[in-house]
């Protein structure tokens, strides 16, 4: 029943979520990804463009760093899909505020992120900083070197509320896969008030 006219997908990675989002029948789907991801996207992007053309969806590709992108240059979005991005960003609250501003009133943010790996910290409203990043950290937590700030689920919920979102709900999607995934990742749905 939800058919947003404009959708923004941040960090489309392999295009799988892109296909799912096109099923919502938007008029415009904007894909925002890091400039260094262009080669990865070259493998699946032509197929997405063709699928979008057949569905009547205008696909717009933007190659930019999400933390530096000026969202005010684009019309607002009814849905922002941001999965697997937040934990790559050091300034996480400013990003969430920028996403809030990029939404239409009543717009929805889907935000999914890796979370704190230290079991003693995961129940607190905090961020685990992994620095200096070394081989031990990489092997112990199974992370790449560009992940240095892992928020707790409570920290993400707090940031969403601080940014102004009125309806914030934590998804149980990861628990349906495995308890281990649910312990290291979280997802939220948040709505910008009318």
C-alpha positions in Angstrom: 0.0 0.0 0.0 3.0 2.3 0.3 4.0 3.7 -3.1 6.5 6.5 -2.5 7.0 8.7 -5.6 10.7 9.4 -4.8 13.1 6.9 -3.2 16.7 7.3 -2.3 18.8 4.2 -1.8 22.2 4.9 -0.1 24.9 2.3 -0.7 23.1 0.0 -3.2 26.1 -2.5 -3.1 24.9 -5.4 -5.4 21.6 -4.0 -6.6 19.4 -6.6 -4.8 17.6 -4.1 -2.6 17.3 -1.9 -5.7 15.1 -4.4 -7.4 13.0 -4.7 -4.2 12.5 -1.0 -4.0 11.4 -0.8 -7.7 8.5 -3.0 -6.7 7.1 -0.1 -4.7 6.5 1.6 -8.1 8.3 4.9 -7.5 8.5 7.5 -10.3 12.2 8.2 -9.4 14.8 5.9 -7.7 18.0 7.7 -6.8 21.1 5.5 -6.1 23.8 7.2 -4.1 27.1 5.4 -3.6 30.8 6.2 -3.0 32.8 7.1 -6.2 35.1 4.1 -5.6 32.1 1.7 -5.9 31.5 2.6 -9.6 33.3 -0.6 -10.9 31.3 -2.8 -8.6 28.0 -1.3 -9.9 29.0 -1.6 -13.5 28.3 -5.3 -13.3 24.6 -5.0 -12.3 23.6 -1.4 -13.1 22.7 -1.9 -16.8 20.3 -4.6 -15.9 18.7 -2.4 -13.2 18.3 0.5 -15.7 16.6 -1.9 -18.2 14.3 -3.2 -15.5 13.5 0.3 -14.4 12.7 1.4 -17.9 10.2 -1.4 -18.3 8.7 -0.6 -14.9 8.5 3.1 -15.7 10.9 4.0 -13.0 13.5 6.8 -13.7 16.8 5.6 -12.2 19.2 8.3 -11.2 22.8 7.4 -10.2 24.8 9.8 -8.0 28.4 9.1 -7.2 29.3 11.0 -4.0 30.3 10.6 -0.4 27.1 10.5 1.6 28.6 12.6 4.4 29.5 15.4 1.9 26.4 15.3 -0.3 24.2 18.3 -0.3 20.7 16.8 -0.1 19.1 20.2 -0.5 20.0 20.1 -4.2 17.4 17.4 -4.8 13.6 17.4 -4.2 12.8 15.5 -0.9 12.2 11.8 -0.8 9.3 9.8 0.5 11.5 6.8 1.4 15.2 6.7 2.2 16.8 3.2 2.3 20.1 3.3 4.1 21.5 -0.2 4.9 25.0 -1.1 5.7 26.2 2.5 5.6 26.0 4.1 9.1 28.9 2.2 10.7 31.2 3.4 7.9 30.6 7.0 9.0 32.4 8.6 11.9 30.0 11.5 12.3 26.8 9.5 12.6 24.3 12.0 14.1 24.9 14.6 11.5 24.2 12.0 8.8 20.9 11.0 10.4 19.9 14.7 10.6 20.7 15.2 6.9 18.6 12.2 6.1 15.8 13.6 8.2 16.0 16.9 6.3 16.0 15.0 2.9 12.6 13.4 3.7 9.2 14.7 2.9 6.8 15.2 5.8 5.5 11.7 6.6 8.5 10.2 4.8 10.1 7.0 6.0 13.7 6.1 6.8 14.8 2.5 6.8 18.2 2.4 8.6 20.2 -0.8 9.1 23.6 -1.0 10.7 26.2 -3.2 12.3 26.4 -2.6 16.0 28.8 -2.8 19.0 30.7 -6.1 19.1 31.8 -5.9 22.8 29.1 -7.8 24.7 29.6 -5.7 27.8 28.7 -2.5 25.9 25.9 -3.6 23.7 23.2 -2.8 26.2 24.4 0.8 26.7 23.6 3.9 24.8 27.2 4.3 23.4 29.6 3.9 20.5 32.5 1.5 20.4 35.5 3.0 18.8 37.9 0.6 17.2 41.1 2.5 16.9 43.9 2.0 16.2 42.6 -0.7 13.8 44.9 -3.6 13.6 44.9 -7.3 12.5 43.8 -8.4 15.9 40.7 -6.2 15.8 40.0 -7.3 12.2 40.2 -11.0 13.1 38.4 -10.7 16.4 35.4 -8.7 15.2 35.4 -9.7 11.5 35.4 -6.1 10.3 37.1 -4.1 7.5 39.5 -1.4 8.3 37.1 1.4 7.3 34.8 0.5 10.2 35.9 2.4 13.3 32.7 3.6 15.0 30.1 0.9 16.0 27.0 2.3 17.7 24.8 0.3 20.0 21.1 -0.2 19.0 20.1 2.2 21.7 22.5 4.9 20.4 20.9 4.6 16.9 17.4 4.9 18.4 18.5 8.0 20.4 20.0 9.7 17.3 16.8 9.1 15.4 14.8 10.7 18.1 17.3 13.6 18.5 17.1 14.2 14.7 13.3 14.7 15.1 11.8 11.4 14.0 8.5 10.8 15.7 7.8 7.2 15.0 10.9 4.9 15.6 10.5 1.2 15.5 13.2 -1.4 15.8 12.8 -4.3 13.4 13.1 -7.9 14.4 14.3 -9.0 10.9 17.8 -10.1 12.0 16.5 -12.3 14.8 14.5 -14.2 12.2 17.8 -15.2 10.6 20.0 -16.0 13.6 20.6 -14.9 17.2 24.3 -14.1 16.2 23.2 -11.7 13.5 20.6 -10.1 15.8 23.4 -9.5 18.3 25.7 -7.7 15.8 23.2 -5.8 13.6 20.0 -3.7 14.0 17.5 -2.1 11.7 15.0 0.7 12.4 12.0 2.2 10.7 11.5 5.9 11.4 8.9 8.4 10.1 9.3 12.1 9.8 6.3 13.8 11.4 3.7 15.4 9.2 
